[in-house]
Amino acid sequence: MENKKKITKVGKETSPSKADSRTFVPTAESKGKATRLRVIAVILWVFAIVAQIAAISLLFKAPVNMTWIIILIVIDLALAITGSILWKKSNRLDPASEKNKFMFFMQSQLGLVVAVIAFLPLIIFILTSKNLDTKQKGILGGIAGVALLIAGITGVDFNPPSVEEYTEQTARVEELTGQNMVYWTKSGTKYHLYQDCHAINRDVTTEIFQGTVANARELKNITELCKFCENRASKENEIINADQANTKEELVE
């Protein structure tokens, strides 16, 4: 099938080496971006905790200004969510290793941990405050509880990337094609080995992206290889290997 789609290359060119199956290491550019995103995320999280502290301080001043506490909860939530989004993006650029389970969990799920830190103390102070009546505790506690739930869900990475996962996926692509090069689309959920794959080269497709396995994960969080492409590459390799074997047999004879 002829491919007439626009091909947009992302990242740097990779050398077509089948032997390049060593442990995944992020590029200096990716590592630098990840570091910047993490610094910004931490700063946002610090401000989120500051907003919580400010809200807690208002609970000790009677009468309690519920409006300002609600405003601070909203600010806390916005900062916590934004920080979590940036943190998860940084992990796709520079993933953690699964060798140390605790450190892997902390790096992958730090957004969830921060969400608990940024809201749970406030909820406890609201429920135990002597300056709030039962109704006020119900309103503020409910709002803070919902904020904790939203921030927690946003902070969780349900499919966290890892060095081992990147290494395995890259090795598989190199095994099938001889190089770390894949294709994907803006709305796609899989990366492909062939730009003319029928699953990607469709009428509705206007642009196809080309890059490494890591690029596909970094930019679109795509983690799965197209089965059509995998089967096609496997069959092509079988034919090539069979031809090579036949050639060797003919030379021996």
Secondary structure, DSSP 8 states (H G I E B T S, - for coil): ----SEEEE-S------TT--S-----HHHHHHHHHHHHHHHHHHHHHHHHHHHHHHHTTSSS--HHHHHHHHHHHHHHHHHHHHHHHHHHHHS-B-SSSHHHHHHHHTHHHHHHHHHHHHHHHHHHH-SSS-HHHHHHHHHHHHHHHHHHHHHH--SS--BHHHHHHHHHHHHHHHSSS-EEE-TT-SEEBS-TT-TTTS-TT--EEEEE-HHHHHHHH---EE-HHHHHHHHHHHHHHHHHHHHHHHHHH-
